[in-house]
Amino acid sequence: MSGRMDPLGCAGAQTRPHDLVWGLTPDALPAQAPTWANRVARAGLPVVVRRAAPEAGRIPVGLRGGTRAERLAAWLEPAAVLQRRSPEDLRITDGCRDLPALDTLARLQTRLDDLGLPWGPTGAAGYELASGWPALHAGSDLDLLIRCATPLPRDQARALLTSLQGQALCRLDILLETPLGGVALADWAGDAPRVLLKTAAGPCLVADPWRREQAA
Protein backbone atom coordinates (compact mmCIF):
# COMPACT_ATOMS: atom_id res chain seq x y z
CA MET A 1 0.00 0.00 0.00
CA SER A 2 1.02 3.60 -0.52
CA GLY A 3 2.49 5.89 2.09
CA ARG A 4 5.60 6.54 4.11
CA MET A 5 6.13 4.52 7.25
CA ASP A 6 8.39 6.17 9.80
CA PRO A 7 10.07 4.58 12.79
CA LEU A 8 9.41 6.85 15.79
CA GLY A 9 10.43 5.12 18.98
CA CYS A 10 10.35 7.71 21.76
CA ALA A 11 9.29 10.37 19.26
CA GLY A 12 5.79 8.87 19.33
CA ALA A 13 4.61 11.90 21.32
CA GLN A 14 4.73 13.85 18.06
CA THR A 15 1.69 11.99 16.78
CA ARG A 16 -1.49 13.87 15.88
CA PRO A 17 -5.16 12.88 15.83
CA HIS A 18 -5.98 10.48 12.97
CA ASP A 19 -2.39 9.23 12.68
CA LEU A 20 -2.11 5.45 12.56
CA VAL A 21 0.53 3.93 14.82
CA TRP A 22 1.90 0.44 15.28
CA GLY A 23 3.15 -0.99 18.58
CA LEU A 24 0.12 -1.69 20.74
CA THR A 25 0.37 -5.10 22.42
CA PRO A 26 -2.29 -7.00 24.41
CA ASP A 27 -0.69 -6.05 27.73
CA ALA A 28 -1.46 -2.36 26.98
CA LEU A 29 -5.19 -3.00 26.67
CA PRO A 30 -7.63 -1.98 29.42
CA ALA A 31 -8.64 -4.63 31.93
CA GLN A 32 -11.32 -6.98 30.60
CA ALA A 33 -10.83 -5.80 27.01
CA PRO A 34 -13.11 -7.67 24.59
CA THR A 35 -11.85 -10.67 22.67
CA TRP A 36 -11.84 -8.82 19.34
CA ALA A 37 -9.51 -6.13 20.78
CA ASN A 38 -7.05 -8.76 21.91
CA ARG A 39 -7.12 -10.24 18.40
CA VAL A 40 -6.33 -6.83 16.89
CA ALA A 41 -3.44 -6.29 19.30
CA ARG A 42 -2.01 -9.77 18.74
CA ALA A 43 -2.24 -9.33 14.96
CA GLY A 44 -0.02 -6.25 15.12
CA LEU A 45 -2.60 -4.05 13.41
CA PRO A 46 -2.34 -0.27 13.77
CA VAL A 47 -4.42 1.86 16.12
CA VAL A 48 -5.62 5.38 15.45
CA VAL A 49 -4.57 8.36 17.55
CA ARG A 50 -7.63 9.81 19.30
CA ARG A 51 -8.33 13.48 19.90
CA ALA A 52 -7.87 13.61 23.66
CA ALA A 53 -5.56 15.21 26.17
CA PRO A 54 -2.44 13.10 26.82
CA GLU A 55 -2.51 11.16 30.08
CA ALA A 56 0.82 11.16 31.90
CA GLY A 57 2.58 11.50 28.55
CA ARG A 58 0.80 8.51 27.00
CA ILE A 59 -0.80 8.67 23.56
CA PRO A 60 -4.60 8.31 23.37
CA VAL A 61 -5.43 5.66 20.77
CA GLY A 62 -8.45 3.74 19.56
CA LEU A 63 -8.75 0.18 18.28
CA ARG A 64 -11.18 -0.76 15.54
CA GLY A 65 -12.64 -4.19 14.92
CA GLY A 66 -14.75 -5.56 12.13
CA THR A 67 -17.94 -3.60 12.90
CA ARG A 68 -18.88 -0.07 13.98
CA ALA A 69 -19.71 -1.42 17.42
CA GLU A 70 -16.18 -2.74 17.85
CA ARG A 71 -14.31 0.33 19.03
CA LEU A 72 -12.14 0.59 22.14
CA ALA A 73 -10.16 3.45 23.68
CA ALA A 74 -6.69 2.71 25.01
CA TRP A 75 -3.38 4.41 25.81
CA LEU A 76 0.02 3.79 24.28
CA GLU A 77 3.43 4.64 25.66
CA PRO A 78 5.38 6.83 23.19
CA ALA A 79 8.40 4.53 23.49
CA ALA A 80 6.26 1.62 22.29
CA VAL A 81 5.47 3.26 18.95
CA LEU A 82 7.24 1.35 16.19
CA GLN A 83 5.87 3.03 13.09
CA ARG A 84 3.48 5.78 12.07
CA ARG A 85 1.50 6.85 9.03
CA SER A 86 -0.32 10.15 8.89
CA PRO A 87 -3.34 10.71 6.61
CA GLU A 88 -1.35 12.83 4.17
CA ASP A 89 1.05 9.91 3.60
CA LEU A 90 -1.74 7.82 2.07
CA ARG A 91 -2.80 7.66 -1.58
CA ILE A 92 -4.49 5.22 -3.95
CA THR A 93 -2.10 2.77 -5.58
CA ASP A 94 -2.32 -0.18 -7.94
CA GLY A 95 -3.89 -3.17 -6.25
CA CYS A 96 -6.48 -1.24 -4.22
CA ARG A 97 -9.90 -2.83 -4.07
CA ASP A 98 -12.64 -1.68 -6.41
CA LEU A 99 -15.00 0.04 -3.96
CA PRO A 100 -16.94 3.33 -4.17
CA ALA A 101 -14.93 4.98 -1.39
CA LEU A 102 -11.58 4.17 -3.00
CA ASP A 103 -12.85 5.01 -6.48
CA THR A 104 -13.99 8.37 -5.09
CA LEU A 105 -10.59 8.96 -3.51
CA ALA A 106 -8.93 8.30 -6.88
CA ARG A 107 -11.27 10.83 -8.51
CA LEU A 108 -10.63 13.51 -5.88
CA GLN A 109 -6.86 13.25 -5.48
CA THR A 110 -5.97 15.80 -8.16
CA ARG A 111 -8.57 18.32 -6.96
CA LEU A 112 -7.35 17.99 -3.40
CA ASP A 113 -3.69 18.23 -4.41
CA ASP A 114 -4.53 21.47 -6.21
CA LEU A 115 -5.56 23.04 -2.89
CA GLY A 116 -1.91 23.26 -1.89
CA LEU A 117 -2.82 22.01 1.62
CA PRO A 118 -1.83 18.78 3.37
CA TRP A 119 -4.67 16.29 3.14
CA GLY A 120 -5.36 12.58 3.31
CA PRO A 121 -7.90 9.84 3.92
CA THR A 122 -8.88 8.85 7.45
CA GLY A 123 -11.46 6.41 8.83
CA ALA A 124 -11.85 3.04 7.14
CA ALA A 125 -10.24 4.17 3.88
CA GLY A 126 -7.12 5.45 5.63
CA TYR A 127 -6.93 2.31 7.75
CA GLU A 128 -7.16 0.01 4.74
CA LEU A 129 -4.62 1.96 2.70
CA ALA A 130 -2.13 2.04 5.57
CA SER A 131 -2.48 -1.52 6.80
CA GLY A 132 -3.94 -3.59 3.98
CA TRP A 133 -6.69 -4.74 6.33
CA PRO A 134 -10.08 -4.82 4.49
CA ALA A 135 -11.84 -2.18 6.60
CA LEU A 136 -14.09 -0.83 3.82
CA HIS A 137 -17.31 -2.20 2.33
CA ALA A 138 -19.47 -1.15 -0.60
CA GLY A 139 -21.53 1.27 1.51
CA SER A 140 -18.62 2.95 3.31
CA ASP A 141 -18.26 6.72 3.47
CA LEU A 142 -14.99 8.35 2.46
CA ASP A 143 -13.47 10.23 5.39
CA LEU A 144 -10.96 12.94 4.50
CA LEU A 145 -8.82 15.35 6.52
CA ILE A 146 -7.56 18.69 5.19
CA ARG A 147 -5.01 20.53 7.33
CA CYS A 148 -5.94 24.18 7.17
CA ALA A 149 -3.57 26.30 9.26
CA THR A 150 -4.99 29.62 8.06
CA PRO A 151 -8.69 30.59 7.88
CA LEU A 152 -10.70 29.29 4.94
CA PRO A 153 -13.42 31.80 3.97
CA ARG A 154 -16.86 30.26 4.18
CA ASP A 155 -17.68 31.00 0.54
CA GLN A 156 -14.55 29.10 -0.49
CA ALA A 157 -15.56 26.25 1.82
CA ARG A 158 -18.94 26.07 0.08
CA ALA A 159 -17.33 26.02 -3.37
CA LEU A 160 -14.88 23.31 -2.30
CA LEU A 161 -17.59 21.13 -0.82
CA THR A 162 -19.77 21.46 -3.91
CA SER A 163 -16.83 20.60 -6.17
CA LEU A 164 -15.87 17.50 -4.20
CA GLN A 165 -19.42 16.24 -3.78
CA GLY A 166 -19.97 16.60 -7.52
CA GLN A 167 -17.30 13.99 -8.20
CA ALA A 168 -18.07 11.63 -5.32
CA LEU A 169 -19.45 8.11 -5.70
CA CYS A 170 -20.17 7.81 -1.97
CA ARG A 171 -20.93 10.01 0.99
CA LEU A 172 -18.08 12.33 1.99
CA ASP A 173 -17.13 13.22 5.55
CA ILE A 174 -14.47 15.93 5.34
CA LEU A 175 -12.74 17.44 8.38
CA LEU A 176 -10.85 20.73 8.31
CA GLU A 177 -8.02 20.45 10.83
CA THR A 178 -7.24 23.91 12.23
CA PRO A 179 -4.55 24.72 14.81
CA LEU A 180 -7.31 24.57 17.45
CA GLY A 181 -9.07 21.36 16.43
CA GLY A 182 -11.27 19.84 13.76
CA VAL A 183 -14.42 21.23 12.13
CA ALA A 184 -16.56 19.50 9.53
CA LEU A 185 -16.28 21.13 6.12
CA ALA A 186 -20.03 20.67 5.69
CA ASP A 187 -20.65 22.67 8.89
CA TRP A 188 -18.24 25.45 7.94
CA ALA A 189 -19.80 25.59 4.48
CA GLY A 190 -23.25 26.01 6.03
CA ASP A 191 -25.00 29.11 7.35
CA ALA A 192 -25.00 28.48 11.10
CA PRO A 193 -23.30 31.32 13.01
CA ARG A 194 -21.51 28.83 15.27
CA VAL A 195 -20.01 25.45 14.37
CA LEU A 196 -18.84 22.43 16.36
CA LEU A 197 -15.08 22.34 16.90
CA LYS A 198 -13.56 19.07 18.11
CA THR A 199 -10.66 19.73 20.50
CA ALA A 200 -8.51 17.65 22.83
CA ALA A 201 -10.53 19.07 25.72
CA GLY A 202 -13.83 18.10 24.10
CA PRO A 203 -16.22 19.60 21.56
CA CYS A 204 -17.29 23.24 21.72
CA LEU A 205 -19.34 25.66 19.62
CA VAL A 206 -17.36 28.48 18.06
CA ALA A 207 -17.95 31.30 15.60
CA ASP A 208 -14.46 30.97 14.11
CA PRO A 209 -12.48 27.69 14.34
CA TRP A 210 -9.23 29.61 13.83
CA ARG A 211 -9.62 32.13 16.66
CA ARG A 212 -8.46 30.85 20.04
CA GLU A 213 -10.43 33.29 22.14
CA GLN A 214 -13.65 31.99 20.59
CA ALA A 215 -12.70 28.33 21.01
CA ALA A 216 -12.05 28.60 24.74
N, C-alpha and C positions, 0 to 999 in steps of 0.2 A: 504494500500500500504506500501511497505518497506521504511525504512529510519528513521533517527532520526529527531525529530522536536524539536528545541530548542527555549525557550522563550528568547528574547534578550532585549526588552525594549530599553533603551538608548544605549545599546551596538551595536545597528544596524549599527554603523559606521564601524564595523569590517567586514562587508559583502564584498564579492569579486565578480568580474564579473561571471555571470552564476548562482550565488546563486538565489534561489527562496525565496521571502519574502512575508509575509502576513501582511496586515495592511493598504493598500491603500483604501481610501474612496472617494466617488464622489467629495467631496469638494477639494481634492488634485489634481484633474484633471486640465489640461490647459483649458483656456476659450474656449468655443465652441467645446468642445470635442465631438466626434461622439457618436451617440446613443449606438453603440455596446460597446464602452469603459465604458460608464456609467453602462451598464448591467454587465460588468465584475467587476467593482468596487462594485456595489451593491451586487453581488453574493458572495463577499468575496474571490474571486479567487486570487491566488498568482500572483505576477509580478516578472519579471526577472531583476536582477541587470545588468545594461549596463556598457560597458567599456567606461567611460568618467570621466573627472576630476570632483570632487565634486564641487557643487555650494553652497557656504555659508554653508558648512557642511551637505548639504542634499545629499541623495543617488540617483544617477541616475538610473531610472528603466524604463522598457518597458512593456506595456500591449500587450497581444496577443488575437486576436479574433478567429473567426472560419475559416478565410482564410488567405493566405499569405499577402493579401492587408490590412488586419486589424491589423496594428501595430501602436503603439502610444508611444512616449517618454514622460516621466513625471519625477517628483522629489518627493521623500518621506523623511519626517523628520525622523531621526534615532529614536526618541522617540516614533514614531508611529508604529515601527516594532514590531509585536506580536510574530512571529515565523519565523524560517528560515530553509531551507534545502539546503545543498550544493550538487553538483553533486556526490561527493564520498559517500554521505549518501544513495544513491539510488541503488537498485538492483531488479531484477526480483523476484516476489513472486507468490505463488499460487493465482489464480484468475485473472492474467493478461490476456489481450485479445490475441487471436491467430492472430498475425500480423507479417509480415516479419521482421520489425524493432525490435520487442520485441523477436522474435525467434532468431534473430541474436545476440541480447544482451545476451540471455541465452547461446548461443554457445560460445561467446567470454569471458564470465566472468572469467573462470578459467585461460585462457591465459593472460588476463589483470592482474589478481591477482598475477600471477607468475612474473610480472615485478617488484614487490616490490615498486611500485610508487602509490601515490593516483590517483584515476581515477573515472570517473562516466559519466553517460549519461546526455546530455544537450538537447537543442532544444525541439521538440515535445515529444520525448520519456521521457526525464527528467520531463517535465511538467506533462505528464500523470501519471507517476509513483509517483510523489510527491503529486498531487492533486486529482487524480482519474478522472479528466476531460478528455474526449475522444479526445485528440489533434491529434492522429495519424490516418493515413489511410493506405490502402494497398500499396500505392506507396511511402510512406514516407521514407526518408533517416534515417539512425541512426547517430546522432551526439554524439560524445564522446569527453571528455576532459581528458588529462593525465597531471598531474602536474609534471614537470620535472625541479627540482631546479638546477641540475648540467647538463653540456652539454651532449647531446646524439650524439655520432658519427654518421655521415651520413650513413655509411655502416650498422650500427645497425638500423637506422631509416628505411632503405630500407628493411631489413630483417623483421622488425616488421610489416611494412605495407603489405608486401607480405603475411606474415603469417595470418594477420587479414582478408585481402581481400579473402584469400583462403577459409575461413569458412563463409563468409558473404552471406546472402540471400537478401541483399539490398545494395544500395550504402552507403558507409561509408564517413563521414566527421569528421576527427579526428584532434583535436587541441592540440598541445603541449603548455602548459602554463609554460612559463619561468618566472624568477623574473622580467623581463622587459616587458612582454606582451605575446601575443599568436601568434604562427606560425603554419600553417597547416602542419601536418605530411607529406602529399603528396608533399608539396613544399620542405620541408627539406630533403625528401627522393629523390628528383630530382637532376638534375645536374646544375641548375642555380647558378651562383656565388653569387647572392644576392636574398634574399627571403623577402616576405612581413611580417612585424611584426606589429600586432595590439596593440597599446598602448593607455593609457588614453588620451594622447595628439593627437591621430590620427595615421593612418598607416604610416609606413616608410619602406624603403628598407634597409636591413642590410646584411652583410656578415656572421655575427654570432649573433643569437638571445640571446646569453648569455653574450655578451660583451657590457657593457654600452657605452663605447666610440664610438662603431659602431652603436648604436641605437639612438644616439643623433640627 
